[in-house]
């Protein structure tokens, strides 16, 4: 592929990488990791390889989004290798659903910073999304919502980000402050998310989680989700490699 790779934006902020019609976007993996998250919008394996090499991650790695088996060929050709496996869950939204037993409401702008702190407390460093990642999750679908639950004192103790695209809903994130775990807040957020997606015309809900998060897996299965056999894989490429 000929032509110069053009970057728009300033790292470590989000950047766009272009060469002709080819386009990719990148951002830090989260607020704490030296790794980068690279999303290919359109382009060849050669462009993807050049884009990965252009991201200034130092000794970090460039990581793909979670990918299904049928969409990994171009990443393999660009020098990426399987790195992390995620479990994927699916639920039929036409099936009967139980309403939440804890009040769930649309989140307010003032709760966003608290949600970022909850996300940091609820997940290990590798799996934290950070401010940029959470905002990206909220903007990943044409329609989305930020849902929250509050404790007895009125403070935010958990949140969910849910999106809708065509007939599929996406439970992008569920997090509960560990100090309030096992009190029904996570289950309430899942049920409210299912209801929101159904109201927005979705027939199926998808989500993914790390395999070692067994409590989350049990929660999703108890709420009618089933594991998709193939799962998802995050691919990785050493950021120091030259294209």
MARBA-3410 file (N, C-alpha, C, O; in Angstrom, 1 decimal):
243
0.9,-1.2,0.0,0.0,0.0,0.0,0.9,1.2,0.0,1.8,1.3,0.8 ~ 0.6,2.2,-0.8,1.4,3.4,-0.9,0.8,4.5,-0.2,-0.4,4.4,0.2 ~ 1.5,5.6,0.0,1.0,6.7,0.7,1.4,6.8,2.2,1.8,5.8,2.8 ~ 1.4,8.0,2.7,1.9,8.2,4.1,0.7,8.0,5.0,-0.4,8.4,4.8 ~ 1.1,7.4,6.2,0.1,7.2,7.2,-0.1,8.5,7.9,0.8,9.1,8.4
-1.4,8.9,8.1,-1.7,10.2,8.7,-2.3,10.0,10.1,-3.2,9.1,10.2 ~ -1.8,10.7,11.1,-2.4,10.6,12.4,-3.1,11.9,12.8,-2.6,13.0,12.5 ~ -4.3,11.7,13.4,-5.0,12.9,13.9,-5.3,12.7,15.3,-5.8,11.6,15.7 ~ -4.9,13.7,16.1,-5.1,13.6,17.6,-3.7,13.5,18.2,-2.7,13.3,17.5 ~ -3.6,13.5,19.5,-2.4,13.5,20.3,-2.4,12.4,21.3,-3.3,12.4,22.2
-1.5,11.5,21.2,-1.4,10.4,22.2,-0.8,11.0,23.5,0.1,11.8,23.4 ~ -1.4,10.6,24.7,-2.2,9.4,24.9,-3.7,9.6,24.8,-4.5,8.8,25.3 ~ -4.1,10.7,24.1,-5.5,10.8,23.8,-5.9,9.9,22.7,-5.0,9.3,22.0 ~ -7.2,9.8,22.4,-7.6,9.0,21.2,-7.1,9.6,19.9,-7.0,10.8,19.8 ~ -6.7,8.7,19.0,-6.1,9.1,17.7,-6.8,8.4,16.6,-7.3,7.3,16.8
-6.8,9.0,15.4,-7.3,8.3,14.2,-6.1,8.2,13.3,-5.3,9.1,13.2 ~ -6.0,7.0,12.6,-5.0,6.7,11.7,-5.6,6.5,10.3,-6.5,5.7,10.2 ~ -5.0,7.2,9.3,-5.6,7.1,7.9,-4.5,6.9,6.9,-3.4,7.3,7.1 ~ -4.8,6.1,5.9,-4.0,6.0,4.7,-5.0,5.8,3.5,-5.5,4.7,3.4 ~ -5.2,6.8,2.7,-6.2,6.7,1.7,-7.5,6.5,2.3,-8.0,7.3,3.1
-8.2,5.5,1.8,-9.6,5.2,2.3,-9.5,4.4,3.6,-10.5,4.3,4.3 ~ -8.4,3.8,4.0,-8.2,3.0,5.2,-8.3,3.9,6.4,-7.8,5.0,6.5 ~ -8.9,3.3,7.5,-9.1,4.1,8.7,-9.1,3.2,9.9,-9.6,2.1,9.9 ~ -8.4,3.6,11.0,-8.4,2.9,12.3,-8.4,3.9,13.4,-8.0,5.1,13.1 ~ -8.8,3.6,14.6,-8.7,4.4,15.7,-8.0,3.7,16.8,-8.0,2.5,16.9
-7.4,4.5,17.7,-6.6,3.9,18.8,-6.8,4.8,20.0,-7.0,6.0,19.9 ~ -6.6,4.2,21.2,-6.6,4.9,22.5,-5.8,4.0,23.5,-5.6,2.8,23.2 ~ -5.4,4.6,24.6,-4.8,3.7,25.6,-5.8,2.6,26.1,-7.0,2.9,26.1 ~ -5.3,1.5,26.4,-6.1,0.4,26.8,-7.0,0.8,28.0,-8.2,0.5,28.0 ~ -6.4,1.4,29.0,-7.1,2.1,30.1,-6.2,3.1,30.7,-5.1,3.4,30.1
-6.6,3.7,31.8,-5.9,4.8,32.4,-4.5,4.4,33.0,-3.7,5.2,33.4 ~ -4.3,3.1,33.2,-3.2,2.6,33.9,-2.2,1.8,33.1,-1.0,1.6,33.5 ~ -2.6,1.3,32.0,-1.8,0.3,31.2,-1.0,1.0,30.1,-1.5,2.0,29.6 ~ 0.2,0.6,29.8,1.0,1.1,28.7,0.5,0.6,27.3,0.9,1.1,26.3 ~ -0.4,-0.4,27.3,-0.9,-0.9,26.1,-1.9,0.0,25.4,-2.5,0.9,26.0
-2.2,-0.3,24.1,-3.1,0.5,23.3,-4.2,-0.4,22.8,-4.1,-1.6,22.7 ~ -5.4,0.2,22.6,-6.5,-0.5,22.0,-6.7,0.0,20.6,-6.9,1.2,20.4 ~ -6.6,-0.9,19.6,-6.7,-0.5,18.2,-8.0,-1.1,17.6,-8.2,-2.3,17.7 ~ -8.7,-0.2,16.9,-9.9,-0.7,16.2,-9.8,-0.4,14.8,-9.6,0.8,14.4 ~ -9.9,-1.4,13.9,-9.9,-1.2,12.5,-11.3,-0.9,12.0,-12.2,-1.7,12.1
-11.4,0.2,11.3,-12.7,0.6,10.7,-12.8,0.0,9.3,-13.8,-0.6,8.9 ~ -11.7,0.2,8.5,-11.6,-0.3,7.2,-10.2,-0.3,6.8,-9.4,0.6,7.2 ~ -9.8,-1.3,6.0,-8.4,-1.3,5.5,-7.9,-2.7,5.4,-8.5,-3.7,5.9 ~ -6.7,-2.8,4.9,-6.0,-4.1,4.7,-5.2,-4.5,5.8,-5.0,-3.8,6.8 ~ -4.6,-5.8,5.8,-3.7,-6.2,6.8,-2.4,-5.4,6.8,-1.9,-5.1,7.9
-2.0,-4.9,5.7,-0.8,-4.1,5.6,-1.0,-2.8,6.3,-0.2,-2.3,7.0 ~ -2.2,-2.2,6.1,-2.5,-0.9,6.8,-2.6,-1.2,8.3,-2.1,-0.3,9.0 ~ -3.3,-2.2,8.7,-3.4,-2.5,10.1,-2.0,-2.7,10.8,-1.8,-2.2,11.9 ~ -1.1,-3.4,10.1,0.2,-3.6,10.6,0.9,-2.2,10.8,1.6,-2.0,11.8 ~ 0.8,-1.3,9.8,1.4,0.0,9.8,0.8,0.8,10.9,1.5,1.5,11.6
-0.5,0.7,11.1,-1.2,1.5,12.1,-0.7,1.1,13.5,-0.4,1.9,14.4 ~ -0.6,-0.2,13.7,-0.1,-0.8,15.0,1.3,-0.3,15.3,1.6,0.1,16.5 ~ 2.2,-0.3,14.3,3.5,0.2,14.5,3.6,1.7,14.8,4.6,2.1,15.4 ~ 2.6,2.4,14.4,2.7,3.9,14.5,2.2,4.4,15.8,2.4,5.5,16.2 ~ 1.6,3.5,16.6,1.1,3.9,17.9,2.2,4.0,18.9,2.9,2.9,19.1
2.5,5.1,19.6,3.7,5.2,20.5,3.5,4.6,21.8,3.3,5.3,22.8 ~ 3.4,3.2,21.9,3.2,2.5,23.2,4.5,2.1,23.9,4.4,1.5,25.0 ~ 5.6,2.4,23.3,6.9,2.1,24.0,7.0,0.6,24.2,7.0,-0.2,23.2 ~ 7.2,0.1,25.4,7.3,-1.3,25.7,5.9,-2.0,25.8,5.9,-3.2,26.1 ~ 4.9,-1.3,25.6,3.5,-1.9,25.7,3.2,-2.7,24.4,4.0,-2.8,23.5
2.0,-3.2,24.4,1.4,-3.9,23.2,0.2,-3.2,22.7,-0.4,-2.4,23.3 ~ -0.1,-3.6,21.4,-1.3,-3.1,20.8,-2.3,-4.2,20.8,-2.0,-5.3,20.3 ~ -3.5,-4.0,21.3,-4.5,-5.0,21.5,-5.7,-4.7,20.6,-6.1,-3.6,20.4 ~ -6.3,-5.8,20.1,-7.5,-5.7,19.3,-8.7,-5.6,20.2,-8.6,-5.9,21.4 ~ -9.9,-5.2,19.7,-11.2,-5.4,20.4,-11.4,-6.9,20.5,-10.7,-7.7,19.9
-12.4,-7.4,21.3,-12.8,-8.8,21.4,-13.3,-9.2,20.0,-14.2,-8.5,19.4 ~ -12.7,-10.2,19.4,-13.0,-10.6,18.0,-13.6,-12.0,18.0,-13.2,-12.9,18.7 ~ -14.6,-12.2,17.2,-15.2,-13.5,16.9,-14.3,-14.3,15.9,-13.5,-13.6,15.2 ~ -14.4,-15.6,15.9,-13.5,-16.4,15.1,-13.4,-16.0,13.6,-12.4,-16.1,13.0 ~ -14.6,-15.6,13.1,-14.6,-15.3,11.7,-14.0,-13.9,11.3,-14.0,-13.6,10.1
-13.6,-13.1,12.2,-13.1,-11.8,11.9,-11.6,-11.6,12.3,-11.2,-10.5,12.6 ~ -10.9,-12.7,12.4,-9.5,-12.6,12.9,-8.4,-12.7,11.8,-7.2,-12.5,12.1 ~ -8.8,-13.2,10.6,-7.8,-13.4,9.6,-6.9,-12.2,9.3,-5.7,-12.3,9.3 ~ -7.5,-11.0,9.2,-6.7,-9.8,8.9,-5.8,-9.5,10.0,-4.7,-8.9,9.7 ~ -6.2,-9.7,11.2,-5.3,-9.4,12.4,-4.1,-10.4,12.4,-3.0,-10.0,12.7
-4.4,-11.6,12.1,-3.3,-12.6,12.1,-2.3,-12.2,11.0,-1.1,-12.3,11.2 ~ -2.8,-11.8,9.8,-1.9,-11.4,8.7,-1.1,-10.2,9.1,0.0,-10.0,8.5 ~ -1.6,-9.3,10.0,-0.9,-8.1,10.4,0.1,-8.4,11.5,0.6,-7.4,12.1 ~ 0.3,-9.6,11.9,1.3,-9.9,12.9,0.7,-10.0,14.3,1.5,-10.1,15.3 ~ -0.6,-10.0,14.5,-1.2,-10.1,15.8,-1.3,-11.6,16.2,-1.3,-12.5,15.3
-1.3,-11.9,17.5,-1.4,-13.3,18.0,-2.5,-13.3,19.1,-2.7,-12.3,19.8 ~ -3.2,-14.5,19.3,-4.2,-14.6,20.3,-3.6,-14.2,21.7,-2.5,-14.6,22.0 ~ -4.3,-13.4,22.5,-3.8,-12.9,23.7,-4.7,-13.3,24.9,-4.2,-13.8,25.9 ~ -6.0,-12.9,24.8,-6.9,-13.1,25.9,-8.2,-13.7,25.4,-8.7,-13.3,24.3 ~ -8.8,-14.6,26.1,-10.0,-15.2,25.7,-11.1,-14.7,26.6,-11.0,-14.5,27.8
-12.3,-14.4,26.0,-13.4,-13.9,26.7,-14.6,-14.9,26.5,-14.8,-15.4,25.4 ~ -15.4,-15.1,27.5,-16.7,-15.8,27.3,-17.7,-14.9,26.8,-17.8,-13.7,27.2 ~ -18.5,-15.3,25.9,-19.6,-14.6,25.3,-21.0,-15.2,25.7,-21.1,-16.5,25.7 ~ -21.9,-14.4,26.1,-23.2,-14.9,26.6,-24.3,-14.3,25.7,-24.2,-13.1,25.2 ~ -25.4,-15.0,25.5,-26.5,-14.6,24.7,-27.8,-14.9,25.4,-27.9,-15.9,26.1
-28.8,-14.0,25.3,-30.1,-14.2,25.8,-31.2,-13.8,24.9,-31.1,-12.7,24.3 ~ -32.2,-14.6,24.8,-33.4,-14.3,23.9,-34.2,-13.4,24.7,-34.7,-13.7,25.8 ~ -34.5,-12.2,24.2,-35.3,-11.2,24.9,-36.8,-11.4,24.7,-37.6,-10.7,25.3 ~ -37.2,-12.4,23.9,-38.6,-12.7,23.8,-39.1,-13.5,24.9,-40.3,-13.7,25.2 ~ -38.1,-14.1,25.7,-38.5,-14.9,26.8,-38.9,-14.0,28.0,-38.6,-12.9,28.1
-39.7,-14.6,28.9,-40.2,-13.9,30.0,-39.1,-13.4,30.9,-38.1,-14.1,31.1 ~ -39.2,-12.2,31.4,-38.1,-11.6,32.2,-38.7,-11.1,33.5,-39.9,-10.8,33.6 ~ -37.9,-11.2,34.6,-38.3,-10.7,35.9,-37.8,-9.3,36.1,-36.7,-9.0,35.8 ~ -38.7,-8.4,36.6,-38.3,-7.0,36.9,-37.3,-6.9,38.0,-37.3,-7.8,38.9 ~ -36.5,-5.9,38.0,-35.5,-5.7,39.1,-36.2,-5.5,40.5,-37.3,-4.8,40.5
-35.7,-6.0,41.5,-36.2,-5.8,42.9,-35.6,-4.5,43.6,-36.0,-4.2,44.6 ~ -34.6,-4.0,42.9,-33.9,-2.8,43.4,-34.1,-1.7,42.4,-34.0,-1.9,41.2 ~ -34.5,-0.5,42.8,-34.7,0.6,41.8,-33.5,0.9,41.0,-32.4,1.0,41.5 ~ -33.7,1.0,39.7,-32.6,1.3,38.7,-33.1,2.5,37.9,-34.2,2.5,37.5 ~ -32.2,3.5,37.7,-32.6,4.7,37.1,-31.6,5.1,36.0,-30.5,4.6,36.0
-32.0,6.0,35.1,-31.1,6.5,34.2,-30.0,7.4,34.9,-30.4,8.2,35.7 ~ -28.8,7.1,34.6,-27.7,7.8,35.4,-27.6,9.3,35.0,-28.0,9.7,33.9 ~ -27.2,10.1,35.9,-27.0,11.5,35.7,-25.6,11.8,35.4,-24.7,11.1,35.8 ~ -25.3,13.0,34.8,-23.9,13.4,34.5,-23.1,13.4,35.7,-21.9,13.1,35.7 ~ -23.7,13.8,36.8,-22.9,14.0,38.1,-22.4,12.6,38.6,-21.5,12.5,39.4
-23.0,11.5,38.1,-22.7,10.2,38.6,-21.5,9.6,37.8,-21.0,8.5,38.2 ~ -21.1,10.2,36.7,-20.2,9.6,35.8,-18.8,9.4,36.5,-18.2,8.3,36.3 ~ -18.3,10.4,37.2,-17.0,10.2,37.8,-17.0,9.1,38.9,-16.1,8.4,39.0 ~ -18.2,9.0,39.6,-18.3,7.9,40.5,-18.3,6.6,39.9,-17.7,5.6,40.4 ~ -18.9,6.5,38.7,-18.9,5.2,37.9,-17.5,4.8,37.5,-17.2,3.6,37.6
-16.7,5.8,37.2,-15.3,5.5,36.8,-14.6,4.9,38.0,-13.8,3.9,37.9 ~ -14.8,5.4,39.2,-14.2,4.9,40.4,-14.7,3.5,40.8,-14.0,2.7,41.2 ~ -16.0,3.3,40.5,-16.6,2.0,40.8,-16.0,0.9,39.8,-15.6,-0.2,40.2 ~ -15.8,1.3,38.6,-15.2,0.4,37.6,-13.8,0.1,38.0,-13.3,-1.1,37.9 ~ -13.0,1.1,38.5,-11.6,0.8,39.0,-11.6,-0.2,40.2,-10.7,-1.0,40.3
-12.6,0.0,41.1,-12.6,-0.9,42.3,-13.1,-2.3,42.0,-12.7,-3.2,42.6 ~ -14.0,-2.4,41.0,-14.7,-3.7,40.7,-13.8,-4.6,39.8,-14.1,-5.8,39.9 ~ -12.8,-4.1,39.1,-12.1,-4.9,38.1,-10.6,-4.9,38.4,-10.1,-3.9,38.9 ~ -9.9,-6.0,38.1,-8.5,-6.0,38.1,-7.9,-5.0,37.1,-8.7,-4.6,36.1 ~ -6.7,-4.5,37.2,-6.2,-3.5,36.3,-6.3,-3.8,34.9,-6.6,-2.9,34.1
-6.1,-5.0,34.5,-6.2,-5.4,33.0,-7.5,-5.1,32.5,-7.7,-4.7,31.3 ~ -8.6,-5.3,33.3,-9.9,-5.2,32.7,-10.7,-3.9,33.0,-11.8,-3.8,32.6 ~ -10.0,-3.0,33.6,-10.6,-1.7,33.8,-10.7,-0.9,32.5,-9.8,-0.9,31.7 ~ -11.8,-0.2,32.3,-12.0,0.5,31.1,-11.4,1.9,31.2,-11.0,2.5,30.2 ~ -11.5,2.5,32.3,-11.1,3.9,32.5,-12.1,4.9,31.8,-13.1,4.4,31.2
-11.9,6.1,32.0,-12.8,7.2,31.5,-13.1,7.1,30.0,-14.2,7.1,29.5 ~ -12.0,6.9,29.2,-12.1,6.9,27.8,-12.8,5.6,27.3,-13.7,5.7,26.4 ~ -12.5,4.5,27.9,-13.1,3.2,27.5,-14.6,3.2,27.9,-15.4,2.7,27.1 ~ -15.0,3.7,29.0,-16.4,3.8,29.4,-17.2,4.7,28.4,-18.3,4.3,28.0 ~ -16.6,5.8,28.1,-17.3,6.7,27.2,-17.4,6.0,25.8,-18.4,6.2,25.1
-16.4,5.3,25.4,-16.4,4.6,24.1,-17.5,3.5,24.1,-18.3,3.4,23.1 ~ -17.7,2.8,25.3,-18.7,1.8,25.4,-20.1,2.5,25.3,-21.0,1.9,24.7 ~ -20.3,3.7,25.8,-21.6,4.3,25.8,-21.9,4.8,24.3,-23.0,4.9,24.0 ~ -20.8,5.1,23.5,-21.0,5.6,22.2,-20.9,4.5,21.1,-20.9,4.8,19.9 ~ -20.8,3.2,21.5,-20.5,2.2,20.6,-21.7,1.8,19.7,-21.5,1.1,18.7
-22.9,2.1,20.1,-24.1,1.7,19.4,-24.9,3.0,19.1,-24.8,4.0,19.8 ~ -25.9,2.9,18.1,-26.7,4.1,17.8,-27.5,4.6,19.0,-27.7,5.8,19.1 ~ -28.0,3.7,19.8,-28.7,4.1,21.0,-28.1,3.4,22.2,-27.8,2.3,22.2 ~ -28.0,4.2,23.3,-27.5,3.6,24.5,-28.0,4.3,25.7,-28.7,5.3,25.7 ~ -27.7,3.7,26.9,-28.2,4.3,28.2,-27.1,4.0,29.3,-26.5,2.9,29.2
-27.0,4.9,30.2,-26.2,4.7,31.4,-27.1,4.6,32.6,-27.8,5.5,32.9 ~ -27.2,3.4,33.1,-28.1,3.0,34.2,-27.3,3.0,35.5,-26.2,2.6,35.6 ~ -28.0,3.4,36.6,-27.3,3.4,37.9,-28.2,2.8,39.0,-29.5,2.9,38.9 ~ -27.6,2.3,40.1,-28.3,1.9,41.3,-27.7,2.7,42.5,-26.5,3.0,42.4 ~ -28.5,3.0,43.5,-28.0,3.7,44.6,-28.3,2.9,45.9,-29.2,2.2,46.0
-27.3,3.1,46.9,-27.4,2.4,48.1,-28.4,3.2,49.1,-29.1,4.1,48.7 ~ -28.4,2.7,50.3,-29.4,3.3,51.3,-29.1,4.7,51.6,-30.0,5.5,51.9 ~ -27.8,5.1,51.4,-27.5,6.5,51.7,-27.7,7.4,50.5,-27.5,8.7,50.6 ~ -28.1,6.9,49.4,-28.4,7.6,48.2,-27.2,7.8,47.3,-27.3,8.4,46.2 ~ -26.0,7.2,47.6,-24.9,7.3,46.8,-24.9,6.2,45.7,-25.5,5.1,45.9
-24.3,6.4,44.6,-24.2,5.5,43.5,-23.3,4.3,43.9,-22.2,4.5,44.3 ~ -23.9,3.1,43.8,-23.1,1.9,44.1,-22.9,0.9,43.0,-22.1,-0.1,43.1 ~ -23.5,1.2,41.8,-23.3,0.4,40.6,-23.8,1.0,39.4,-24.7,1.9,39.5 ~ -23.4,0.5,38.3,-23.9,1.1,37.0,-23.8,0.0,35.9,-23.2,-1.0,36.0 ~ -24.6,0.3,34.9,-24.5,-0.5,33.6,-24.6,0.4,32.4,-25.2,1.5,32.5
-23.9,0.0,31.4,-23.9,0.7,30.1,-24.6,-0.3,29.1,-24.0,-1.4,28.9 ~ -25.7,0.0,28.5,-26.4,-0.8,27.6,-26.6,-0.1,26.2,-26.9,1.1,26.2 ~ -26.4,-0.9,25.2,-26.6,-0.3,23.8,-27.6,-1.1,23.0,-27.8,-2.3,23.3 ~ -28.1,-0.5,22.0,-29.0,-1.2,21.1,-28.6,-0.9,19.6,-28.4,0.3,19.3 ~ -28.5,-1.9,18.8,-28.2,-1.8,17.4,-29.1,-2.8,16.6,-28.9,-4.0,16.8
-29.9,-2.3,15.8,-30.9,-3.1,15.0,-31.7,-4.0,16.0,-32.3,-3.4,16.9 ~ -31.6,-5.3,15.9,-32.4,-6.1,16.8,-31.6,-6.7,17.9,-32.1,-7.7,18.6 ~ -30.4,-6.2,18.1,-29.5,-6.8,19.1,-29.2,-5.8,20.2,-28.8,-4.6,19.9 ~ -29.3,-6.2,21.5,-28.8,-5.4,22.6,-27.5,-5.8,23.0,-27.1,-7.0,22.9 ~ -26.7,-4.9,23.6,-25.4,-5.1,24.1,-25.2,-4.6,25.5,-25.3,-3.4,25.8
-25.0,-5.6,26.4,-24.7,-5.2,27.8,-23.2,-4.9,27.8,-22.4,-5.8,28.1 ~ -22.8,-3.7,27.6,-21.4,-3.3,27.5,-20.6,-3.4,28.8,-19.4,-3.7,28.8 ~ -21.3,-3.0,29.9,-20.6,-3.0,31.2,-21.6,-3.1,32.3,-22.6,-2.4,32.3 ~ -21.2,-3.9,33.3,-21.9,-3.9,34.6,-20.9,-3.9,35.7,-19.9,-4.7,35.7 ~ -21.0,-3.0,36.6,-20.0,-2.9,37.7,-20.7,-2.5,39.0,-21.6,-1.6,39.0
-20.4,-3.1,40.1,-20.9,-2.8,41.4,-19.7,-2.6,42.3,-18.8,-3.4,42.3 ~ -19.8,-1.6,43.2,-18.8,-1.3,44.2,-18.6,-2.6,45.0,-19.6,-3.1,45.6 ~ -17.4,-3.2,45.1,-17.2,-4.4,45.9,-17.8,-4.3,47.3,-18.1,-5.4,47.9 ~ -17.8,-3.1,47.9,-18.4,-3.0,49.3,-19.9,-3.3,49.3,-20.4,-3.5,50.4 ~ -20.5,-3.3,48.1,-22.0,-3.5,48.1,-22.3,-4.8,47.3,-23.4,-4.9,46.8
-21.3,-5.7,47.1,-21.5,-6.9,46.4,-22.5,-7.8,47.1,-22.6,-7.8,48.3 ~ -23.1,-8.7,46.3,-24.0,-9.7,46.9,-25.2,-9.2,47.6,-25.7,-9.8,48.5 ~ -25.6,-8.0,47.2,-26.8,-7.4,47.8,-27.9,-7.1,46.7,-28.9,-6.4,47.0 ~ -27.8,-7.8,45.6,-28.8,-7.7,44.5,-28.7,-6.5,43.6,-29.5,-6.4,42.7 ~ -27.6,-5.7,43.7,-27.5,-4.6,42.8,-27.1,-5.0,41.4,-27.7,-4.5,40.4
-26.2,-5.9,41.3,-25.8,-6.4,40.0,-26.9,-7.1,39.2,-27.1,-6.8,38.0 ~ -27.7,-7.9,39.9,-28.8,-8.6,39.3,-29.9,-7.5,38.9,-30.5,-7.7,37.8 ~ -30.1,-6.5,39.7,-31.1,-5.5,39.3,-30.6,-4.8,38.0,-31.4,-4.5,37.2 ~ -29.3,-4.5,37.9,-28.8,-3.8,36.7,-29.0,-4.7,35.5,-29.3,-4.2,34.4 ~ -28.7,-6.0,35.6,-28.9,-6.9,34.5,-30.4,-6.9,34.1,-30.7,-6.8,32.9
-31.3,-7.0,35.0,-32.7,-7.1,34.7,-33.2,-5.8,34.0,-33.9,-5.8,33.1 ~ -32.7,-4.7,34.6,-33.1,-3.4,34.0,-32.6,-3.3,32.6,-33.2,-2.7,31.7 ~ -31.4,-3.8,32.4,-30.7,-3.7,31.0,-31.5,-4.5,30.0,-31.7,-4.1,28.9 ~ -32.0,-5.7,30.4,-32.8,-6.5,29.6,-34.1,-5.8,29.2,-34.5,-5.8,28.0 ~ -34.7,-5.2,30.2,-36.0,-4.5,29.9,-35.8,-3.3,29.0,-36.6,-3.1,28.1
-34.7,-2.6,29.2,-34.4,-1.4,28.3,-34.2,-1.9,26.9,-34.7,-1.3,26.0 ~ -33.4,-2.9,26.7,-33.1,-3.4,25.4,-34.4,-3.9,24.7,-34.6,-3.6,23.5 ~ -35.3,-4.6,25.4,-36.5,-5.1,24.9,-37.4,-3.9,24.4,-38.0,-3.9,23.4 ~ -37.5,-2.8,25.3,-38.3,-1.6,24.9,-37.7,-0.9,23.7,-38.5,-0.2,23.0 ~ -36.5,-1.2,23.4,-35.9,-0.5,22.2,-35.8,-1.4,21.0,-35.0,-1.2,20.1
-36.7,-2.5,21.0,-36.8,-3.3,19.8,-35.9,-4.4,19.7,-35.8,-5.1,18.6 ~ -35.0,-4.7,20.7,-34.0,-5.8,20.6,-34.7,-7.1,20.9,-35.6,-7.2,21.7 ~ -34.2,-8.1,20.1,-34.7,-9.5,20.3,-33.7,-10.4,21.0,-34.0,-11.5,21.5 ~ -32.4,-9.9,21.0,-31.3,-10.7,21.6,-30.4,-9.8,22.4,-30.2,-8.6,22.0 ~ -29.9,-10.3,23.5,-28.9,-9.5,24.2,-27.6,-10.3,24.2,-27.5,-11.5,24.4
-26.4,-9.6,24.0,-25.1,-10.2,24.0,-24.3,-9.4,25.0,-24.4,-8.3,25.3 ~ -23.3,-10.2,25.6,-22.4,-9.6,26.5,-21.1,-10.5,26.5,-21.2,-11.7,26.1 ~ -20.0,-10.0,27.0,-18.8,-10.8,27.2,-18.2,-10.5,28.6,-18.4,-9.4,29.1 ~ -17.5,-11.5,29.1,-16.8,-11.4,30.4,-15.6,-12.3,30.4,-15.5,-13.2,29.6 ~ -14.7,-12.0,31.3,-13.5,-12.9,31.4,-13.9,-14.2,32.0,-14.7,-14.2,33.0
-13.3,-15.3,31.5,-13.7,-16.6,32.0,-13.5,-16.8,33.5,-14.2,-17.5,34.2 ~ -12.5,-16.2,34.1,-12.2,-16.3,35.5,-13.2,-15.6,36.4,-13.2,-15.8,37.6 ~ -14.0,-14.8,35.8,-15.1,-14.0,36.6,-16.3,-15.0,36.8,-17.3,-14.7,36.2 ~ -16.1,-16.0,37.6,-17.2,-17.0,37.8,-18.4,-16.4,38.4,-19.5,-16.8,38.0 ~ -18.4,-15.5,39.4,-19.6,-15.0,39.9,-20.5,-14.3,38.9,-21.7,-14.4,38.9
-19.8,-13.5,38.0,-20.6,-12.9,36.9,-21.2,-13.9,36.0,-22.3,-13.7,35.6 ~ -20.4,-14.9,35.6,-21.0,-16.0,34.8,-22.2,-16.6,35.4,-23.2,-16.9,34.7 ~ -22.1,-16.9,36.7,-23.3,-17.6,37.3,-24.5,-16.6,37.4,-25.6,-17.1,37.2 ~ -24.2,-15.4,37.6,-25.3,-14.4,37.6,-26.0,-14.3,36.2,-27.2,-14.4,36.1 ~ -25.2,-14.3,35.2,-25.8,-14.2,33.8,-26.6,-15.4,33.5,-27.7,-15.3,32.9
-26.0,-16.6,33.8,-26.7,-17.8,33.5,-28.0,-17.9,34.3,-29.0,-18.4,33.8 ~ -28.0,-17.4,35.6,-29.2,-17.5,36.4,-30.3,-16.5,35.9,-31.5,-16.6,36.2 ~ -29.9,-15.5,35.0,-30.8,-14.6,34.4,-31.2,-15.0,33.0,-31.7,-14.1,32.2 ~ -30.9,-16.2,32.6,-31.4,-16.7,31.3,-30.4,-16.6,30.2,-30.7,-17.0,29.1 ~ -29.1,-16.2,30.5,-28.1,-16.2,29.4,-27.5,-17.6,29.2,-27.4,-18.3,30.2
-27.1,-17.8,28.0,-26.3,-19.1,27.7,-25.0,-18.7,27.1,-24.9,-17.7,26.4 ~ -24.0,-19.5,27.4,-22.6,-19.3,26.8,-22.6,-19.6,25.4,-23.1,-20.7,25.0 ~ -22.0,-18.8,24.6,-21.8,-19.1,23.1,-20.5,-19.8,23.0,-19.5,-19.4,23.5 ~ -20.6,-21.0,22.4,-19.4,-21.9,22.4,-18.1,-21.3,21.9,-17.1,-21.5,22.5 ~ -18.2,-20.5,20.9,-16.9,-20.0,20.2,-16.2,-19.0,21.1,-15.0,-18.9,21.1
-17.0,-18.2,21.8,-16.3,-17.1,22.6,-15.7,-16.0,21.8,-15.9,-16.0,20.6 ~ -14.9,-15.2,22.4,-14.2,-14.1,21.7,-12.7,-14.1,22.1,-12.4,-14.6,23.2 ~ -11.9,-13.5,21.3,-10.5,-13.5,21.6,-9.9,-12.0,21.3,-10.3,-11.4,20.3 ~ -9.1,-11.5,22.3,-8.4,-10.3,22.1,-7.0,-10.7,21.5,-6.3,-11.5,22.1 ~ -6.6,-10.0,20.4,-5.3,-10.3,19.8,-4.3,-9.2,20.2,-4.7,-8.1,20.4
-3.1,-9.6,20.2,-2.0,-8.7,20.6,-0.8,-8.6,19.6,-0.5,-9.6,19.0 ~ -0.2,-7.5,19.6,1.0,-7.3,18.7,1.9,-6.4,19.5,1.5,-5.3,20.0 ~ 3.2,-6.8,19.6,4.2,-6.0,20.3,4.3,-4.6,19.6,4.6,-4.6,18.4 ~ 4.1,-3.5,20.3,4.1,-2.2,19.7,5.4,-1.8,19.1,5.5,-0.8,18.4 ~ 6.5,-2.5,19.5,7.9,-2.2,19.0,8.2,-2.8,17.7,9.2,-2.4,17.0
7.3,-3.7,17.2,7.5,-4.3,15.9,7.4,-3.3,14.8,6.6,-2.4,14.8 ~ 8.3,-3.5,13.8,8.2,-2.6,12.6,7.3,-3.3,11.5,7.4,-4.5,11.4 ~ 6.5,-2.6,10.8,5.7,-3.2,9.7,6.6,-3.7,8.6,6.0,-4.3,7.6
END
